[in-house]
Every structure is written in C-alpha cells, then in structure tokens.
Amino acid sequence: MFESLFSKNKIKIKGIKQGSHGDHWGAFFGFQNFRSNPKILLDKIEKILDNKNSIKIDNKYSKSVENIGQVDLIVISDNKGMASCFPLLNTKYNLPFESKEINERNHVGNIEAQIIGGGRKTFALNFFATDYLNNKQIYKTTKELKINLSAFAYVIKESENLPDKFSNDFVTYMPNTESTYGDVYDFIGKIIDFAEYNHEDIEGYIVKTKLINNEKMEDFFNLDIFVNKENMRIENLKRGTRISGCFWLQGNIV
C-alpha cells in the first residue's frame, strides 16, 4: 500500500493518525467549565443517542444531531457505540474552494478528514470537514467546491496596537504553530457584526469577523466565529473593533 494516493483529478489523499475533538468541546462549553465538569459532554451524548433519531449513513455508521440554537452537536456511531462527536456552527457564509489534499484520519476509521486547498484561488485554507462521512466520494473526486466555513474560538481578546508600518484596518490569519493538525489558526480580525448566543446554560457570541481586506469584495473572507463568554478576554464587543485570538476552522459542502 502506498502511503499517499492520487485520484484522477490530482487530489492528494493521505492517511494520518492524529486528530481529536477535546479542545473543540472546550471552545463550545468553555474550557474551565469543561475541565471541571467533563460529564457535561457525556450527558449530551447519552441524550442524543437515547433519542434514537439517527440517520443511517452507510452499512456501518449512523449520525445523530441535536440542534442547540445555531450550533449542532453531532454524534457518529457504529454497532459498538460512539465513534466520534463534534460541534458544528451553522452558517450561510460560503466561498469557492479548490481542493488539493485530503488528510483522512485513519485512527477513527477514515470517517473524518481535513481538507487542504485554497479559497477564491487566492488564500490557503485547511479545514475539518464536518460532512466528510456523508460526502467522502465528492471530496475525493471533485476539485472545485463551494464550501460553508465557520469556526470555534479557543480565545479572543482585543488586538494590541500594531507597529506604525501596519495600516489601521490590518487583518490577517495564519496557521497556529503549536497545533499539529493544521486546521487551527491565529488571527487578527475586525468585528463586522455579532449576535449573542444563550442556549441551555451556554453563553457566548457568534462574531462575524473580517480576516482579509479586499476593496472589490466586502465579504472576501468574513468568518462566523463562535466564542464562549468564558473564553473571552475582552469585556465588550463593538462593531469595528479589532480582535485577535485562535480558532478551529470547519467546513462543509454547500
């Protein structure tokens, strides 16, 4: 077996043996809350599976979803029990994406993957595909896709003053150097809008954040980011404020 295979349209497919969702749940529940009460996730999973409203995906796996506001809690299971679970922030924001590489997670039976490529033929992206189990063949065989993108913030704070050589509207994002997965990014962005999130004792915000300036297109790369209030290092959000932090990027086919 070759470690890497190429499909006809030259999408590189590689198996990896790393990737988990612990930090993603910390981003949703709040890290301190999740560390002090890990049972909060187990209770959610048990409730979701007990509802018995799962959708059969193939001969082995089923998917169950509980909607909590704009966030879906997704549980993938097989005949042995839970195989994976992760949060999904629903969004209408999408952009054209060219896929170049798929990193399939071998340690969870290849039901999950990170998709690596470029957005708008301009900027590099690496995102966790929340719909990989459903759309595996599309990802493997289709190079040009339209992708919904959203994120969960590990932390956000008001951006520090930048040196004079940077413009007042400077924004950017870059891969987090401490993460081995590639779908975690550090960023400096401008708040375009925000909405409060308050469901089932989970309090936070969904913050529409500009990450790339483009004079010809206002929404060139504006990302909806969920942040739990516990993970915020800023007291008040205001439109136009420049914030910085770290987020996990996720996406799905439109």
N, C-alpha and C positions, 0 to 999 in steps of 0.2 A: 504493500500500500504506500502510495506517495503521501507525504505529509501535506502537500498542497496540491489542489487540482484546479484546472481552469475550465470553465464552461465555454460554450461556443462563442459567447459574446465577450469573453475575456474577463469575466468577473472572477477574481481570485477567491477561492474558498479554502479556509484554513481552520483546523481544529485547535481549540485552546482548552486548557484545563483550569481555568480560573474565572471568577466572577460570582458574586453573591449579592443579596439584597438587604443585608443588615443595615447599612448606612442609609439606604433609601427609605426604610421604615422610620429610622431616626429623623430623617428630614420631614416626614409626614407627621409623626406623633410628637416630635420634639425629642432631641437627644437625651436630655436629662430625664424626661418623663419615661422614655422607652427603656433607658438603662435601669431606672428604679422600679419599673413595672413591666417587665418583658411579657407578662401574661396578657397584656392588653392585645397583643397581636394574636396569640394563641386563641383567645376568646373570639376574636373576629373570624379567624379561620374556621373554628369549630361551628360558629353560627352560619357562615357562608355554606359550608359543606352540609350542614343539617337541613338547609333549605331545599336541598335536592332539586334544584332548578338548573343543573349543569347542562352544558351543551356538548354533545359528543363531537370531537374534532376528527379523530381517526379511530382505528381499531384499538388503540392503546390509551389515548389521552382524552380527558374531558376538561372543559373550562367553566368555572363558576365566577360570577361577577356580582358584587354588591356596590350599588351606587350610593355615594355619600356626597351630596352636592355635586360639584364639578369634578370630583375625584372618584375613580372606580378602584375598588380593591379586587384584584384578580387572583384567583387560585387555580392552578393547573394540577390535576390529579390523575393517577392511574389506578390499577386494581390493588396497588399496595398502599395507597393513600396519597397525601400531598407530594407533588413533585417540585413545585415552585410556587411562589406568590410574590406579588409586587404591586405597588400603587401606580395608577395611570391618571395623569392630569389631562382631561379632555379639553381640546382647543379647536378653534376654527382656522387658526393660522397654518398656512401651508406654503410650500415653495417647491420649485422644480429641483430635482436631485439626481445626480449621476453616480451610480454605484460602481465602486472599483474593487472592493474587497468585503468578504463576509467572514467574520470570526465566529464560528459555531462553538458553543460551549459543550464539549464532549462529556464533562462530568455531570451534566444534567440531561444526558440522552439526546443532545442536539435539538432540544425544544426551544432554546434561546440562542440569540446571536447579537453581535454588534455589527452594524453596517457602516462601512467606511467609504467616503467619497467626497463629493463637492456639491455645494448649493449654488444655484444660479450660475453655474460654470465659473464661479469666482472664488468662493471661500471653502476651506476644508471643514468637514464635519465627521464626527464619529458618534453614532447614537445607538442606544439599546432599542431593538425593535420589539415593541410591546405586542405586535401581532405576528411574530415570526412563526409560531406554531400553526396559525391559520394560513399564512401566506408564504410558506417556505419556498415553494416552487416558483412563485412570482419573483421573489427576491433573487433566486439563483439564476433565473433566465431573463430577467428584464433589467436592462441597464439604466434606462431613463424612467424615473418615477416621480410622482407628486406625493410629497410626504408632509403629514402633520407633525409639527415639532412642539414640544413643551419641556418643562424642566422642574426639578425639585431642588430648592436651595438648601445647602448644608448650613450656610451662614450668609447674612448680608449685613452691611454696615454703610454708613455714609462715606463716600470716597474721600480720601485725603487730598489735599491740594497738590496738584502736579507741578513739576518744574515749568518755568515760563515758556520753554520750547514747545509745550503741548497747547493746543487750542482749548478754548473754554468748553467746547462741545465734544471733546475727545472721548471716544468709547472704543472698547475692544474686548476680545475674548481670546483665551489661549489654553492649551491643554494643561491640566494641573500636573506638576512634576512629581508629586508624591503618590499619585494614583497609578496603578499598573494596568488599569482597564482601558483607558483612552477615551471613555465617554464622560469624564469628569473635567470641568473647565473652571478656571479662574476668569473673572470678568470685571470690567468697569463699564457700567451702562447708565443710561438716562431713563428715569421713570416717565413713561408716556401716560399711563393710567394705572389704576389699581382698584380692586374690589375686596371687601372684607369677606373672609370665609369663616363661618361659625356653624359647625355641624357636629353633633354627638360629642360635645366637650372638646373638640379640636378647633382651636382658634388660630387663624393666620390670615394671610393675604394672597391673592393672585395678582402679581405685579407684571404688567406689560412693560417690557424693558427693551430699549433700543441698544443693539450691540454693534451695528455697523451703520455709519452715516453714508447716505447716497443722495446726492442732490436731485437725481432724476426719479427716485422711487422712495417715498416716505417709509414704506414698510419693507424695505430691502431685507433686513433681518431684525425683526421685533419679536421677542420671545415671551410667551406667558410663563412666568416662574411662580411656583407655589412656595411660600415660606411660612413655616410655623412661627407664631409670635415668640415662642421660647428660643428660637434660633436667630432672632433679630438682635443686632447690636446698634439699632437706630430706633429712637422713640417714636418719631412721627414721619410718615411717608407723605411726600408732596410731589405733585407733578412737576417735572423739570429737574428734580434733584438727581445728582449723580451718585450712584451707589456702586459698591464693589462687593465681591464675595466669591462663592464657589457653588456650582450646581452640577447636577447629574442630568444629562441630556437624553431624552427618549423620543421615539417617533413611531409612526405607523403609516401605512399606505392609505391615501385618501380613497 
